Amino acid sequence: MQPVIVILGRPNVGKSTLFNRLAQRRIALVHDTPGVTRDRKEVTARIAGRDVTLVDTAGLEEAPPDTVPGRMRASSEAALRGASLALFVMDARAGITPADRAFAAWLRRTRVPVLVVANKAEGRAGTTAAMEAFELGLGDPVPVSAEHGDGFGNLHDEIAAKLGPAPEDEAEVEAERPLRLAIVGRPNAGKSTLLNALLGEDRMITGPEPGLTRDAVAVQWRDATGGEVRLVDTAGMRKKARVQETLEQMSVASTLAALKEAEVVVLVLDALLGMDEQDLRIARLAEREGRALVIALNKWDAVEDRNAARRRVEDALMTSLAQSKGVTVVPLSAATGRGVDKLMPAVRVAYALWNRRIPTGEVNRWFEAALARHQPPLVDGKRIKLRYATMPKARPPTLVIFGTRADVLPEDYRRYLVNSFREHFTMPGVPIRLQLRSPRNPYADDDG
């Protein structure tokens, strides 16, 4: 039987929007009115490379059993009894409510694995607010925006980790699960020409006119290394001010969705034009979603001063894309095919680093050396004591550091730790997440 994933949470936190997003089609009715969903909805969905039964439930409310809310809660509890995993959804904007705490306590008493999904966590501020859900005692929350599709690559990875290894018959399928690769960039940078060069056929319509590709087009392909690849060519992403027509808005939305579902992103640059602010925005979006990045410097055959062209791109990356420091740049010509054979090996290396797990012992040996070289600064005249570090997950590599007052660690010292970690473990171009944990002060909310 395929795993059963049940979506739970109080009313109006976005459970049905999350359900539709994971199912990749609009099934559940969505509205701002609390309590729209009353009956359980089930659908077979493909999540983290496996077929699962996805269950949307009514909002959890404290209510007498003979009332409609009471019967809705009983239905949700019944769904949980047969679940392989519960996705407990909370609203990152609203923060943790007493109802969230009560239902989290109930979930802790069950034997069902639970993953906390902090919904409505758009942007960096939302991601920071989402970490409040760590207090629920159900493990690290996964920040997402079900409405905008942010964070879903990471959510798929966390679901896969919670479900554990697939049975042998599924494991064989999982071993063949294709690498998810998205080709992104500005209009007319040569994305479709590059896809055709990789496939060895004219799969996509190409030409000098910008904007020929209007939708994200997925192609299943086996590259020269013998590995399966799900290759997605996307529409060119213009600056927001230029995205006016409804059709083009839909194209950009399709491109963003493809990027968020990818594992590795190839950003195609026009080597004659170099890297401009729009290219950097796309690269930052890939980094924000935690995707591995490789840059394809296209039209290389038409560049006269190649040293200067490459130096301009590397300077732009160093000054404006610190999180992707050391990202691999592959000069090539999609039109002639020259250098295209170097792209997929670079993608495979980036993918391997993005998947890399480092044992806790090695992480702490690095951590002790990093602290010895550069102690954390004083904040408000008080010393920050960082005690130990661990790497609980990869995809992307995530570093968690525990210590007293760790949450007030200055941004420049956080960057120092990330850069030191990346350099020590030789992980160029890989986005690295840093999370800080401080013990909760039991007297912090005591008025007495």
N, C-alpha and C positions, 0 to 999 in steps of 0.2 A: 504493500500500500504506500501511496505517496504521502510525504509529510503534510500535516495540517497546521496552518499558521492562522491564528486568531488575532484580530485587531480589536483591542479593548481601550476604554478610556471614558472619561466623563463626557457629557454632551458638548457638541460644538468645538471640539479640539481639532477637527479635521480628519476624522477616521475614514469617512467615505471618500474624501479627496485622496487620501493615501491609498485606499483600496483600489480606486480607479487608476491611480498612477502605477501601482505595482502590477495590476492586471493588464495595463497598457491599452485599456479601452474604457469608455464611459459606461458603467453598469449601474453603480449606485447613484441615486439622486442626491445632488449637492445643493445646499441652500444655507444662508446665514441663520435661519431659524433653528434653534436647538430642538432636537428630538425628531428630525425628519425621518431618520432610520428607525424602524420599529421591529422589523423582522430580520433574521439573519439572512445574509446573502452569501452564496458560495460560488466560486469559479476556479477552474484549473488555470494556473498561471505558471510561467517560466521565470523562476527567480534563482539567481546565483547558479545558473547552469542546470537546475533541477526542476522537474515538474512538481508543483505543490498544490494543495487545496487551500485557497485563500478564503477566509471567512470574515465578513464585515458584520459587526454586532451593533446593537443599540447602545446608547450612552449609559454608563453605569451611574445609577442614582440611588441614594438611600430613600427607600419608600416602602410602605406596607405591601405585603405579597399580593393582596387582592386588587391593587390599583394597576393602571396601565404601566406606569414606570416600574412598579414592582415586578410585573410579569415580564417586562423587557429585561430587567436585570437577571431574573431567573433564566431567561433564554440565553443570555450572555454567559452565565455561569455554566449552563449545560454545554455550551459550545467549548468552553475551556477544558472540560473534563476529557475530551477526546483529542486535545491539541498536542502537537509536537513542540510548538513554540508560541508564546504570546508576545505580541507587539503592543506594549503599553504606551499609549499616545498621550502626551501632555502638551500644553500650549506654552511655548517658550516666551511669547510676548506677555502673557498673563502671569507667568511664574507659577510656582507650586502652590496649590490651594489645599485647604484642609481635606477636601474630597480626594485629591490626588494622594495625599499621605495615607488616608484610610484605605483606599483601594490598593496602594502599594503594599501596605501591611498585610492585606488579605492575600495578595499575590505571593508574598514571601512565604506564606504558610502552605501554598500549593506546591506540588512537585513538578510543575511545568516550568521549563526554562523561560526566562523573561528577558526581553530586550526593550529598553526604554527608548522611545522615539520622541525627540523634542521637536515638535512641528512648529511651523511659522517662524523658523530661525533664519530669515533672510539676511544675507550680508554678515560682516564680521561681528557687528553688535549683537545680532541674533545668535550667532554661534557662541559668543561669550555668555549671553543670558541662558542659553541651553544648558550650560555646565552646572547650573543650580540644581538640575535634576539628579545630579550625583548624590544629593542628600537623601534621595528616596531609598537608598540601600539596595538597589537592583543592578548595580554595575554602571559602567560608563554609558551616558546617554549618547545617542546618535543624532546630531542636529540635521534637520532636513527642512525643506519647504515643499510640501506636497503640491501646493498651487503652482510654484514656479519650476519644480523639478530639481532643486538644488540638493546635493548630498546623496543622491540615490545610488551612485556607484559605490559609495562607502556603506550605505545601508545593505546593498546586496552582499557585500563582503562580510558584514557582521552577521547577517542571516546565515550565510554559508558556514561561518565559524560556530554559530550556536547549534545548527542542525548536525554538525559533525560529519564524518566521512559517510559517503553514500554506500549502500549495499553493493556487493560485487558487481551485479548486473548494471547498476547505475554508475559505479566507479569507472567501468570501461567507457561509458559514454562521457563521463566527466573528464577522463584522460584525454579525450578527443575534443573537449570543449575549445572552441576557437578563441584565439587571442582577439580581443575587441580593439580595433584600430580605427581611429577617425582622422581623416585628412581635412585640415581646416586652413583658413587664410583669407586674405582679401580677394575681391573679385579679380579675375584675370591673372592670378599669380601662377597658374598652371596646375591646379589641383587635379582636374579631370584628365589632363595630359599625363600627369604622373601616375594616376590610377591605371590608365591604359597601358603605360610603359611597364608597370608592375605585372599586370595581367597578361601582357603580350598580345593584346587584341584591342580593337576600337570599341570598347564597351560603352564609353561615354561620348556624347557629342561635344566636340571641342571647336574652338575658333577664336579669332581675335576679339569678338564682341564680348564685353563683360556681361556676366549674369546669365550665361546659357544654362547652367545648372540651377534649378529652382527648388529642388527638394533633396533631402538627404537620401542617397541611394546606397543600399547595402549589397555587397557582393561577397559570397563565400568563396574562399580561394585557398589553395595550398601553396605556400611559398617554397623557395629552393631548399630550405632547411628541412622540408618535410612536415612542417607544422601547419595546422589549420588556422586560417585568419578570417575574421569577419571584418571586411574592409568597408568603411563608409566614406563615400565622397560627399561633400557638403556644399551648399551654396556659399558664395563669398559673403563675408560679413563686412558691411560698410559701417561708417560712423552712424550713431543714432540719428543725427540731424538729417541724414540722407535716406533713412529708412522711412519712406512715406507711404507708398502704395501698400494696400492690404496684402496683396500676393507676396510682396517682398518681406513684409512683416512676418508672414507665415513661414517663409523660407528661412529667415533668421532664427525663428523659434525652433524650426526643425533642426537647424545646425546646432543650436545650444543643447537640445535634447540629445543629439548624437554625441556631442562632446562629453556630456555628463555621464552617459552610459559607457563611454570608452574606458579602456585600461591604459592605452598609450595613445598620445595625440601627436601627429606629425603636423607641425606648423610650416606651411609652404610660403617662402618669401621669394619675391622677385629680386634677384641679385642686382639688377640694374637700378632698382629703386631703394634697396636697403631696408632697414627696419624702422617703420614709423610708429606713431603713437597707437594706431589701430592694431598693428601687429602685437605691440606690447600688451594691449588690453586683452587680446585673445590669449596670449601666453599667461597673463595673470589669472584669467578665468580658468584655464587648465590647472594652474597651480592651486587656485582656491578650491577646486573640486578634488584636488589630491591626485591628479592623473600624471603619469610619467610623460615627459616631453622630449621630442627630438625635432630639430629644425632642419628642413630641407631647403637649401639655398639654390633655388631653381634658376634656369637660364644662365648657368655658369659659363657656357660656351661663348656667350656674347659679352662677357666682362673683359675689359682690357687690362686694368690694374687690379689683379686678383688679390694681392696682399692688402691693398688699401680697402677693398670691398669687404674682405673677411674681417679686417681689423675694426671697421665701422660697426659691423654686426656684433662682434664680441664686446666692444666698448659699450654698446647700447644694452646688452645683456648684463654686463657687470654693474652698470650704474643704475639700471631701472628694474632689474629682475633678480634681486638678491636671493630669493628663495629658490631660484632655479640655477644657482651658481654652478658653472661647469657643464651646462647642458650641451649635448653633442650636436655639432653642426656638420651636416653632410652636403658638400657642394655637388651639384649634379645638373644634368640637362635632361629634362623629361622628354623633350622633343627628339633628341638624338639618342637617348638611352645611356649616355656616358655618365658613369658614377651612380646610376640607379641601383646597381647590384650591391652597393655599400649601405643602402638605406635599411633594408630589413635586418642585417646583422646588428646595426646600431639600435634598431627597435628592440630586438631580442635582448641585448645587453641592458637597455633601459628597463625593460620588463622584469628581468631577473633581479636587478637592484631594487626595483619597486616592490618585489615580492620577498625580499631578503629579511629573515628573522635573525636577530642577534641574541645569544643567550644572556641572561641577567648578569652572570659573573663577568663576562667581557664588558658589558655596558657599565658596570660599577667600577671596573678597573680604569676604564676611560674617564668616568665621572670624577673619581678621586684625583686623577692626574690633572683634569681640567680645573678643578677647584684649587689644587696646589699652585697652578700657574697663575690663576686670577681669581681671588676671593670675591664673593658677592659684595656689593657696596652697602654702606649704611643707608637706611631709609628712615627719615624722621629721627635720626640719631640712634637708631637701633639696628643691630646686626641681624641679617637674615641667615638662618641656619638651614642649609640644604643637606639632607641626610643620605638619601639613596635614590637610585634611578632604575627604571626597568623599561623594557620595550614590549608592551603587551600584544602588539599586532603590527602587521605590515600592511601594504596595499592602501595608503602609503605608510612608510615607516613612522611609527608613533612613539614618541619618547615621553614617559611620565616621570616627573621628579617630585619627590616628597620632601617636605621640610617645614620648619616653623616660619610663618609669614611668607611662604613661597608665592602666594597669590599677589604680593606687591612687588615682586621682582621687576626691576626696570627693563624696559624694552631692549636697550642696548646689550644688557647682560643676557637676555634671552637669545638675542641674535648670536652673541658670542658662543653660547652653548650649542646652538644648532649648527653653526659653521664649524665648530670644533668637532662635533659628532660626525658631520658629513666628511670632513677631511680625514679624521682618524680611521673611519671605516670605509673610506674610498667610495663614496656614493655621490658622484658628481651629477648635477642636474635633476636629482630626485627631490620632490617636495617632502619635507619632514615636518610632522606635526609635533608641537611641544605642549604638553599639558602639565599644570602645576597643581599639587595637592597639599593642602595644609590641614592639620587636625582641627576638627571643629571645637570651638571654645564653648563648653557647656554653660558658661556664665554670660555669654555675649548678649542673650536676650533677657537676662535677669534684671528686673527693675529694682530689686531690693538691694 
